[in-house]
Amino acid sequence: MMRKIFQSLLSMSLIFALTACSTAPNGLNDNKSASPDKTADELATQTIKAVFDNNQVGVQKNTAGNEPLDLPSYKSNYQEIMGSKDYLYGAYYQRDKIYYLFTFLDNEELEKLELTLQKVNDAWQVVALTPWDTKGTKLTEKEIYNKIGKGRGEDVRIFERGANFMRM
């Protein structure tokens, strides 16, 4: 009798310990450490939301250069994508650039919205907006995507990962 109680307690403790180790709903690591630059992160999120709202002015006001960026168009809006719980939003940080990746399903099609910010005259500015651009990094697209997808490394930060997100 005592042995069964001990086994039950041990099993429950093991289950509790395993669930406590998972930092993401799907068991993948999420590096949610302090942001290296909250100002840049806020600008990136505002810009991504402006893209989904098709707000050209909202995107252009923080863009480096005089040429307007072409905004991609999506069938879903930002709230629908967040509600679908099948997305990943993270960033890869370098010294003077930050590469943001927002991967999601838009009407059941995989999309990757990449946004690059660069510090120009002590202010963050948008320098690239989709398609994926890894120029200026020492990593390939796949390496950056894998780092962000796995949420590992001091130079990677995961902001949000939908509960249904699977590495694609």
MDAnalysis code that builds the backbone (N, CA, C; Angstrom):
import MDAnalysis as mda
import numpy as np

u = mda.Universe.empty(504, n_residues=168, atom_resindex=np.repeat(np.arange(168), 3), trajectory=True)
u.add_TopologyAttr("name", ["N", "CA", "C"] * 168)
u.add_TopologyAttr("resid", np.arange(1, 169))
u.add_TopologyAttr("resname", ["MET", "MET", "ARG", "LYS", "ILE", "PHE", "GLN", "SER", "LEU", "LEU", "SER", "MET", "SER", "LEU", "ILE", "PHE", "ALA", "LEU", "THR", "ALA", "CYS", "SER", "THR", "ALA", "PRO", "ASN", "GLY", "LEU", "ASN", "ASP", "ASN", "LYS", "SER", "ALA", "SER", "PRO", "ASP", "LYS", "THR", "ALA", "ASP", "GLU", "LEU", "ALA", "THR", "GLN", "THR", "ILE", "LYS", "ALA", "VAL", "PHE", "ASP", "ASN", "ASN", "GLN", "VAL", "GLY", "VAL", "GLN", "LYS", "ASN", "THR", "ALA", "GLY", "ASN", "GLU", "PRO", "LEU", "ASP", "LEU", "PRO", "SER", "TYR", "LYS", "SER", "ASN", "TYR", "GLN", "GLU", "ILE", "MET", "GLY", "SER", "LYS", "ASP", "TYR", "LEU", "TYR", "GLY", "ALA", "TYR", "TYR", "GLN", "ARG", "ASP", "LYS", "ILE", "TYR", "TYR", "LEU", "PHE", "THR", "PHE", "LEU", "ASP", "ASN", "GLU", "GLU", "LEU", "GLU", "LYS", "LEU", "GLU", "LEU", "THR", "LEU", "GLN", "LYS", "VAL", "ASN", "ASP", "ALA", "TRP", "GLN", "VAL", "VAL", "ALA", "LEU", "THR", "PRO", "TRP", "ASP", "THR", "LYS", "GLY", "THR", "LYS", "LEU", "THR", "GLU", "LYS", "GLU", "ILE", "TYR", "ASN", "LYS", "ILE", "GLY", "LYS", "GLY", "ARG", "GLY", "GLU", "ASP", "VAL", "ARG", "ILE", "PHE", "GLU", "ARG", "GLY", "ALA", "ASN", "PHE", "MET", "ARG", "MET"])
u.atoms.positions = np.array([
    [0.825, -1.190, 0.000],
    [0.000, 0.000, 0.000],
    [0.877, 1.265, 0.000],
    [1.848, 1.254, 0.894],
    [2.750, 2.395, 1.001],
    [3.564, 2.562, -0.291],
    [3.911, 1.432, -0.894],
    [4.691, 1.461, -2.118],
    [3.877, 2.087, -3.253],
    [2.583, 1.781, -3.348],
    [1.721, 2.349, -4.397],
    [1.561, 3.848, -4.207],
    [1.430, 4.281, -2.986],
    [1.319, 5.723, -2.705],
    [2.612, 6.420, -3.122],
    [3.749, 5.820, -2.780],
    [5.041, 6.395, -3.148],
    [5.196, 6.460, -4.671],
    [4.801, 5.387, -5.376],
    [4.888, 5.375, -6.831],
    [3.984, 6.440, -7.450],
    [2.795, 6.605, -6.908],
    [1.869, 7.627, -7.405],
    [2.445, 9.024, -7.212],
    [2.979, 9.276, -6.022],
    [3.578, 10.585, -5.756],
    [4.777, 10.835, -6.659],
    [5.587, 9.813, -6.866],
    [6.751, 9.947, -7.735],
    [6.320, 10.232, -9.173],
    [5.309, 9.542, -9.651],
    [4.801, 9.767, -11.006],
    [4.250, 11.178, -11.159],
    [3.473, 11.620, -10.202],
    [2.905, 12.975, -10.264],
    [4.007, 14.022, -10.222],
    [5.035, 13.793, -9.402],
    [6.157, 14.740, -9.320],
    [6.905, 14.809, -10.641],
    [7.095, 13.663, -11.273],
    [7.789, 13.622, -12.559],
    [6.993, 14.357, -13.634],
    [5.699, 14.142, -13.683],
    [4.842, 14.838, -14.652],
    [4.887, 16.335, -14.416],
    [4.797, 16.744, -13.155],
    [4.859, 18.170, -12.824],
    [6.190, 18.767, -13.239],
    [7.286, 18.063, -12.979],
    [8.617, 18.567, -13.325],
    [8.773, 18.709, -14.837],
    [8.269, 17.755, -15.596],
    [8.387, 17.826, -17.055],
    [7.562, 18.959, -17.640],
    [6.378, 19.186, -17.120],
    [5.568, 20.286, -17.643],
    [6.143, 21.628, -17.233],
    [6.795, 21.715, -16.111],
    [7.391, 22.970, -15.664],
    [8.598, 23.347, -16.514],
    [9.261, 22.368, -17.117],
    [10.443, 22.641, -17.946],
    [10.084, 23.284, -19.276],
    [8.898, 23.073, -19.738],
    [8.492, 23.613, -21.034],
    [8.166, 25.090, -20.887],
    [8.815, 25.929, -21.703],
    [8.573, 27.372, -21.614],
    [7.600, 27.848, -22.673],
    [7.248, 26.980, -23.592],
    [6.318, 27.346, -24.650],
    [5.207, 26.317, -24.699],
    [4.037, 26.698, -25.205],
    [2.924, 25.771, -25.230],
    [3.229, 24.484, -25.987],
    [4.105, 24.550, -26.972],
    [4.413, 23.373, -27.768],
    [5.761, 22.754, -27.394],
    [6.331, 23.164, -26.257],
    [7.558, 22.558, -25.769],
    [8.844, 23.110, -26.353],
    [8.775, 24.094, -27.234],
    [9.992, 24.679, -27.792],
    [10.495, 25.785, -26.879],
    [11.805, 25.977, -26.860],
    [12.387, 27.032, -26.038],
    [11.997, 28.404, -26.569],
    [11.682, 29.297, -25.667],
    [11.440, 30.690, -26.022],
    [12.356, 31.547, -25.178],
    [13.265, 32.239, -25.832],
    [14.201, 33.103, -25.135],
    [13.528, 34.458, -24.948],
    [12.877, 34.631, -23.810],
    [12.165, 35.885, -23.556],
    [12.948, 36.738, -22.560],
    [14.249, 36.731, -22.692],
    [15.084, 37.542, -21.824],
    [14.852, 39.015, -22.144],
    [15.447, 39.876, -21.359],
    [15.281, 41.310, -21.569],
    [15.735, 41.695, -22.967],
    [15.005, 42.576, -23.572],
    [15.302, 43.020, -24.923],
    [16.553, 43.887, -24.941],
    [17.421, 43.686, -25.938],
    [18.578, 44.576, -26.077],
    [18.171, 46.008, -26.417],
    [17.011, 46.197, -27.060],
    [16.570, 47.538, -27.412],
    [15.051, 47.582, -27.554],
    [14.380, 47.985, -26.483],
    [12.913, 48.030, -26.474],
    [12.356, 49.028, -27.489],
    [13.058, 50.123, -27.714],
    [12.598, 51.126, -28.678],
    [12.498, 50.516, -30.073],
    [13.512, 49.780, -30.473],
    [13.495, 49.132, -31.789],
    [12.381, 48.097, -31.859],
    [12.204, 47.335, -30.788],
    [11.159, 46.302, -30.770],
    [9.770, 46.918, -30.902],
    [9.544, 48.025, -30.218],
    [8.240, 48.705, -30.315],
    [8.011, 49.241, -31.730],
    [9.051, 49.819, -32.328],
    [8.955, 50.325, -33.701],
    [8.648, 49.183, -34.668],
    [9.301, 48.048, -34.494],
    [9.066, 46.900, -35.376],
    [7.621, 46.413, -35.266],
    [7.120, 46.300, -34.056],
    [5.740, 45.833, -33.863],
    [4.744, 46.821, -34.463],
    [4.964, 48.112, -34.255],
    [4.084, 49.123, -34.847],
    [4.112, 49.037, -36.372],
    [5.288, 48.817, -36.936],
    [5.422, 48.737, -38.396],
    [4.720, 47.499, -38.934],
    [4.881, 46.382, -38.260],
    [4.204, 45.151, -38.699],
    [2.691, 45.328, -38.660],
    [2.180, 45.937, -37.607],
    [0.738, 46.189, -37.525],
    [0.298, 47.144, -38.642],
    [1.116, 48.140, -38.960],
    [0.785, 49.084, -40.030],
    [0.744, 48.374, -41.385],
    [1.616, 47.395, -41.586],
    [1.598, 46.618, -42.831],
    [0.259, 45.909, -42.968],
    [-0.207, 45.279, -41.906],
    [-1.481, 44.552, -41.967],
    [-2.668, 45.490, -42.133],
    [-2.539, 46.717, -41.638],
    [-3.607, 47.713, -41.810],
    [-3.492, 48.422, -43.151],
    [-2.460, 48.063, -43.940],
    [-2.169, 48.714, -45.213],
    [-2.000, 50.228, -45.033],
    [-1.336, 50.597, -43.945],
    [-1.110, 51.991, -43.571],
    [0.265, 52.421, -44.081],
    [0.323, 52.881, -45.313],
    [1.579, 53.293, -45.943],
    [2.270, 54.395, -45.142],
    [1.509, 55.358, -44.627],
    [2.081, 56.469, -43.864],
    [2.732, 55.951, -42.582],
    [2.068, 55.013, -41.907],
    [2.616, 54.446, -40.669],
    [3.937, 53.742, -40.882],
    [4.117, 53.128, -42.034],
    [5.367, 52.436, -42.345],
    [6.428, 53.435, -42.783],
    [6.067, 54.371, -43.659],
    [7.042, 55.282, -44.256],
    [7.640, 56.287, -43.270],
    [6.924, 56.646, -42.225],
    [7.448, 57.684, -41.326],
    [8.736, 57.271, -40.621],
    [9.002, 55.978, -40.523],
    [10.225, 55.501, -39.873],
    [11.143, 54.761, -40.845],
    [11.034, 55.077, -42.122],
    [11.815, 54.391, -43.138],
    [13.019, 55.235, -43.541],
    [14.153, 54.573, -43.649],
    [15.359, 55.257, -44.120],
    [15.249, 55.432, -45.631],
    [15.658, 56.556, -46.120],
    [15.610, 56.807, -47.565],
    [14.313, 57.478, -47.976],
    [14.291, 57.924, -49.230],
    [13.136, 58.665, -49.729],
    [12.143, 57.793, -50.476],
    [12.597, 56.636, -50.967],
    [11.707, 55.777, -51.740],
    [10.764, 55.020, -50.827],
    [9.471, 55.045, -51.143],
    [8.527, 54.294, -50.316],
    [8.717, 52.793, -50.495],
    [8.534, 52.060, -49.416],
    [8.632, 50.610, -49.479],
    [7.327, 50.039, -50.016],
    [7.429, 48.983, -50.801],
    [6.228, 48.291, -51.260],
    [5.680, 47.466, -50.104],
    [4.439, 47.705, -49.761],
    [3.821, 46.945, -48.680],
    [3.227, 45.655, -49.234],
    [3.531, 44.536, -48.597],
    [2.878, 43.301, -49.019],
    [1.409, 43.347, -48.600],
    [0.578, 42.616, -49.291],
    [-0.825, 42.570, -48.871],
    [-1.165, 41.142, -48.473],
    [-1.965, 41.037, -47.454],
    [-2.359, 39.736, -46.927],
    [-3.876, 39.653, -46.860],
    [-4.377, 38.437, -46.933],
    [-5.825, 38.224, -46.851],
    [-6.307, 38.356, -45.415],
    [-5.483, 37.954, -44.466],
    [-5.840, 38.006, -43.047],
    [-5.382, 39.330, -42.454],
    [-6.026, 39.746, -41.384],
    [-5.529, 40.916, -40.672],
    [-4.735, 40.450, -39.442],
    [-4.104, 41.379, -38.783],
    [-3.218, 41.066, -37.663],
    [-3.965, 40.310, -36.560],
    [-5.162, 40.759, -36.225],
    [-5.939, 40.116, -35.156],
    [-6.320, 38.685, -35.515],
    [-6.662, 38.445, -36.775],
    [-7.011, 37.088, -37.206],
    [-5.811, 36.152, -37.077],
    [-4.655, 36.643, -37.434],
    [-3.445, 35.817, -37.352],
    [-3.119, 35.510, -35.897],
    [-3.210, 36.514, -35.045],
    [-2.947, 36.283, -33.628],
    [-3.979, 35.311, -33.047],
    [-5.214, 35.410, -33.502],
    [-6.269, 34.522, -33.029],
    [-6.111, 33.095, -33.510],
    [-5.435, 32.917, -34.650],
    [-5.250, 31.565, -35.186],
    [-4.259, 30.758, -34.356],
    [-3.416, 31.431, -33.597],
    [-2.414, 30.813, -32.726],
    [-1.393, 29.979, -33.490],
    [-1.160, 30.326, -34.743],
    [-0.187, 29.596, -35.546],
    [0.796, 30.598, -36.151],
    [1.610, 31.208, -35.323],
    [2.539, 32.246, -35.763],
    [3.779, 32.233, -34.873],
    [4.816, 32.885, -35.338],
    [6.042, 33.072, -34.574],
    [6.542, 34.482, -34.848],
    [6.860, 35.201, -33.795],
    [7.387, 36.550, -33.931],
    [8.652, 36.641, -33.091],
    [9.784, 36.853, -33.758],
    [11.049, 36.920, -33.053],
    [12.015, 37.848, -33.741],
    [13.199, 37.974, -33.163],
    [14.204, 38.888, -33.705],
    [15.596, 38.312, -33.524],
    [16.451, 38.657, -34.477],
    [17.869, 38.326, -34.424],
    [18.613, 39.659, -34.362],
    [19.400, 39.862, -33.299],
    [20.062, 41.141, -33.060],
    [21.520, 41.112, -33.515],
    [21.924, 42.180, -34.206],
    [23.319, 42.423, -34.505],
    [23.667, 43.789, -33.940],
    [24.897, 44.236, -34.137],
    [25.317, 45.513, -33.555],
    [24.449, 46.687, -33.984],
    [24.363, 46.922, -35.281],
    [23.629, 48.097, -35.744],
    [22.360, 47.738, -36.509],
    [22.041, 46.435, -36.596],
    [20.832, 45.998, -37.292],
    [20.084, 44.979, -36.452],
    [18.783, 44.962, -36.639],
    [17.948, 43.949, -36.004],
    [17.033, 43.385, -37.087],
    [17.012, 42.064, -37.188],
    [16.189, 41.376, -38.175],
    [14.985, 40.768, -37.459],
    [13.800, 41.245, -37.787],
    [12.568, 40.745, -37.181],
    [11.907, 39.775, -38.151],
    [11.394, 38.693, -37.625],
    [10.724, 37.691, -38.442],
    [9.342, 37.427, -37.869],
    [8.341, 37.578, -38.710],
    [6.971, 37.269, -38.333],
    [6.500, 36.210, -39.326],
    [6.406, 34.976, -38.871],
    [5.999, 33.857, -39.703],
    [4.589, 33.468, -39.311],
    [3.729, 33.279, -40.316],
    [2.319, 33.018, -40.010],
    [1.649, 32.342, -41.197],
    [0.432, 31.884, -40.963],
    [-0.382, 31.331, -42.039],
    [-1.398, 32.379, -42.452],
    [-1.391, 32.711, -43.723],
    [-2.353, 33.660, -44.273],
    [-3.256, 32.876, -45.224],
    [-4.461, 32.635, -44.804],
    [-5.403, 31.844, -45.605],
    [-4.759, 30.499, -45.983],
    [-4.171, 29.861, -44.975],
    [-3.543, 28.540, -45.076],
    [-2.272, 28.511, -45.916],
    [-1.695, 29.669, -46.218],
    [-0.416, 29.732, -46.922],
    [0.647, 30.290, -45.977],
    [1.805, 29.620, -45.944],
    [2.897, 30.071, -45.098],
    [3.460, 31.386, -45.626],
    [3.574, 32.359, -44.756],
    [4.144, 33.667, -45.108],
    [5.241, 34.006, -44.110],
    [6.271, 34.728, -44.590],
    [7.334, 35.230, -43.722],
    [7.486, 36.715, -43.987],
    [7.127, 37.510, -43.018],
    [7.297, 38.954, -43.113],
    [8.588, 39.296, -42.379],
    [9.561, 39.767, -43.127],
    [10.850, 40.118, -42.542],
    [10.980, 41.633, -42.538],
    [11.410, 42.150, -41.420],
    [11.571, 43.583, -41.247],
    [12.960, 43.818, -40.676],
    [13.738, 44.681, -41.308],
    [15.074, 44.991, -40.815],
    [15.117, 46.437, -40.372],
    [15.606, 46.644, -39.161],
    [15.820, 47.995, -38.631],
    [17.317, 48.230, -38.520],
    [17.727, 49.453, -38.795],
    [19.126, 49.830, -38.668],
    [19.193, 51.161, -37.948],
    [20.214, 51.316, -37.125],
    [20.402, 52.576, -36.406],
    [21.064, 53.579, -37.335],
    [20.362, 54.684, -37.582],
    [20.853, 55.752, -38.434],
    [20.784, 57.043, -37.623],
    [21.940, 57.674, -37.394],
    [22.000, 58.909, -36.583],
    [21.313, 58.724, -35.234],
    [21.644, 57.634, -34.553],
    [21.122, 57.311, -33.219],
    [19.615, 57.075, -33.168],
    [18.991, 56.806, -34.292],
    [17.557, 56.501, -34.318],
    [17.331, 55.250, -35.177],
    [16.448, 54.375, -34.750],
    [16.138, 53.172, -35.501],
    [15.247, 53.518, -36.678],
    [15.591, 52.968, -37.841],
    [14.799, 53.195, -39.045],
    [14.619, 51.879, -39.790],
    [13.497, 51.764, -40.482],
    [13.206, 50.589, -41.284],
    [14.046, 50.667, -42.554],
    [14.828, 49.625, -42.830],
    [15.649, 49.612, -44.042],
    [15.240, 48.507, -45.010],
    [14.474, 47.530, -44.542],
    [14.024, 46.458, -45.433],
    [12.707, 45.889, -44.916],
    [11.867, 45.512, -45.859],
    [10.579, 44.915, -45.531],
    [10.274, 43.877, -46.594],
    [10.205, 42.650, -46.211],
    [9.942, 41.505, -47.088],
    [10.327, 41.784, -48.542],
    [10.847, 40.900, -49.319],
    [11.125, 39.511, -48.982],
    [12.342, 39.377, -48.081],
    [12.559, 38.177, -47.609],
    [13.646, 37.913, -46.681],
    [14.958, 38.441, -47.246],
    [15.729, 39.128, -46.408],
    [17.000, 39.700, -46.840],
    [18.026, 39.465, -45.747],
    [19.028, 38.667, -46.030],
    [20.055, 38.392, -45.033],
    [21.368, 39.088, -45.365],
    [21.336, 40.052, -46.284],
    [22.558, 40.780, -46.621],
    [23.049, 41.524, -45.386],
    [24.338, 41.504, -45.169],
    [24.904, 42.204, -44.027],
    [25.005, 41.341, -42.786],
    [24.477, 40.118, -42.848],
    [24.629, 39.219, -41.704],
    [25.680, 38.186, -42.050],
    [26.166, 37.524, -41.040],
    [27.128, 36.456, -41.256],
    [26.414, 35.115, -41.363],
    [25.086, 35.123, -41.267],
    [24.299, 33.894, -41.290],
    [23.428, 33.828, -42.539],
    [23.068, 32.633, -42.923],
    [22.141, 32.454, -44.032],
    [20.713, 32.600, -43.513],
    [19.760, 32.706, -44.435],
    [18.350, 32.778, -44.049],
    [17.973, 31.574, -43.199],
    [18.382, 30.394, -43.610],
    [18.029, 29.168, -42.882],
    [18.611, 29.192, -41.469],
    [19.850, 29.658, -41.332],
    [20.468, 29.719, -40.006],
    [19.727, 30.692, -39.092],
    [19.384, 31.865, -39.616],
    [18.639, 32.835, -38.807],
    [17.261, 32.281, -38.469],
    [16.588, 31.718, -39.472],
    [15.247, 31.176, -39.245],
    [15.286, 30.054, -38.207],
    [16.288, 29.184, -38.288],
    [16.402, 28.107, -37.310],
    [16.690, 28.646, -35.915],
    [17.551, 29.681, -35.835],
    [17.831, 30.263, -34.521],
    [16.567, 30.864, -33.922],
    [15.836, 31.620, -34.745],
    [14.612, 32.236, -34.235],
    [13.566, 31.156, -33.969],
    [13.445, 30.201, -34.863],
    [12.463, 29.137, -34.689],
    [12.689, 28.313, -33.442],
    [13.963, 28.097, -33.101],
    [14.279, 27.335, -31.896],
    [14.337, 28.232, -30.667],
    [14.471, 29.536, -30.869],
    [14.501, 30.462, -29.737],
    [15.742, 30.337, -28.887],
    [16.865, 30.020, -29.512],
    [18.094, 29.827, -28.749],
    [19.138, 30.870, -29.126],
    [19.969, 31.199, -28.168],
    [21.079, 32.098, -28.432],
    [20.874, 33.449, -27.778],
    [21.981, 34.055, -27.396],
    [21.927, 35.362, -26.739],
    [21.468, 36.459, -27.680],
    [21.664, 36.264, -28.986],
    [21.314, 37.286, -29.961],
    [19.930, 37.071, -30.563],
    [19.148, 36.168, -29.992],
    [17.808, 35.856, -30.487],
    [16.799, 36.074, -29.375],
    [15.671, 36.629, -29.735],
    [14.594, 36.821, -28.763],
    [13.278, 36.463, -29.425],
    [12.475, 35.659, -28.749],
    [11.136, 35.320, -29.215],
    [10.167, 36.210, -28.458],
    [9.368, 36.969, -29.189],
    [8.373, 37.818, -28.552],
    [7.117, 37.014, -28.263],
    [6.612, 36.357, -29.286],
    [5.393, 35.563, -29.138],
    [5.457, 34.364, -30.057],
    [4.901, 33.279, -29.575],
    [4.788, 32.068, -30.368],
    [3.378, 31.543, -30.145],
    [2.623, 31.384, -31.213],
    [1.268, 30.867, -31.086],
    [1.272, 29.449, -30.530],
    [0.245, 29.110, -29.784],
    [0.157, 27.793, -29.160],
    [0.183, 26.663, -30.180],
    [-0.264, 26.919, -31.398],
    [-0.306, 25.879, -32.440],
    [0.897, 25.922, -33.367],
    [1.851, 26.838, -33.141],
    [2.965, 26.997, -34.061],
    [3.843, 25.757, -34.053],
    [4.137, 25.271, -35.237],
    [5.078, 24.167, -35.402],
    [6.186, 24.696, -36.301],
    [7.417, 24.260, -36.077],
    [8.503, 24.700, -36.951],
    [8.232, 24.246, -38.359],
    [8.310, 25.176, -39.295],
    [8.001, 24.872, -40.692],
    [9.246, 24.907, -41.528],
])
